[in-house]
């Protein structure tokens, strides 16, 4: 069964949360990430239909530090929720769950498959 498209409210709340978290990361306001030497980018925030849960997708410039970054962000989740509530007028701030964004890895995998000589041959044969 196909997943339902997010509502406009979910998208707006997700974008607002993304801006706030990205700003906190950019300004190095999250103590749990201060010892980690890697670039952290907030890619997307997906909010549940009831607006009680938000999944924050993150990428890092150093693959070896991904788990350390996710752990640091998860430890800072309550702090980030307090920042979000102070900067928005939401009645309820969603519970934050951080995950590594695997989108680019999937794109690379598909591109490698498409460059494979056998696949290339099938694509070129347009009978």
N, C-alpha and C positions, 0 to 999 in steps of 0.2 A: 504494500500500500504506500502511495506517495506521501511524503511529508507535507503538511499544510504550510503554505506561505506565511511568513510572519506579518503581523498587522502593522499598520503605520505607527501605532503607539510603541510596539516592541522595537521597531527600527529606530524611532526617535530616542527612546530610553537607552538602547544599546549604544547609539552614537554619542550620547551625552556622557555615559559611563566611560566609554573608550577615551574621549577627550580628557576627562578628569584623571583617569589612571595614567594615560600617556604623559600628561603634564607632570604628574607626581614622579614618574620614572625619569623623565627628561631633566627635571630639576634636582634629581638625586635626593628626593625626600624620603625614600624608603630605606630605612636603616639596614634591613636584612640584605639589601643588594649593594651596599656601599663597598664591600670587600671584593665584589665580583667584577673582574675586568673583562666585560663583554658588552656589546651593544644589544640592548633589549628593545624590541619593537612590538607594540600592541597592534595586532592585525585586525581583529574583529571581536565584537562582543555580541553574543547571541543570548537573548532574554527569553525565558519561558513565557507561554501565553498568560499565565497568572502574575507575571512580573515578580515572582518570588525567588527565582534562580537566574543567575547569569553565568555563562561560560565565556571566559576571556581567553582568546587564542593569541599566543605569543610566539615570536621567533627570536633567536639569538644569533649573533655573528660567530659564536664559538660553540659548535655542537657538543663539546665535552662539558660545557657548563650549563646545559639545558636543565638538568635535574636540580642543580643548585639554584638556578633562577626560579624555577617553578616552586621549589620549596620555600625560598625567600618570599616570593609573592604570596604564597598561600599563608605563610605566617603573618604577613602584613594585611591579610584580607579584612580583619576587623578595623584596623586603622583606615584602610581605604574606604570602607563603608561609612565611617564617620566623616571622612572628607567629602564623600559623595552626598551624604545627607546635608552637610553644611552648604553645599554649592547648588543643590537642586531643591525643588519643592515636592519631591516624591513623598507619598505617605509611608511607603515601605521601600527600603533599599534592598535590592536582591542580594541573596547569599552568593558570594563570588567563588567560582571554581576556575582555576587556571590550568590550561593545557597547552602543549606544544602544537603549533599549527603545522600540519603535514601536507598542506596543499602544494607547496613547491616541490616536495619530494615526489608526489604523485604526478605532477606535470613533467618532471624530469624522467620518470619511469616511462610515461607514455611517449615522450619525444624519443627516447632511446629505442623503444619498440618500433616507432615509425621509421627510424633511421636504419633499422636492421635490413640487410640486403634482401632477405626473403620477403619481408613485408613490403619493401620498396618495389620489388618486382611485381607483386600482386597489385599494388596501387597503380603502377604504371600501365598494367594490362587492363585497358578499359574497353572490353569487347562489347 
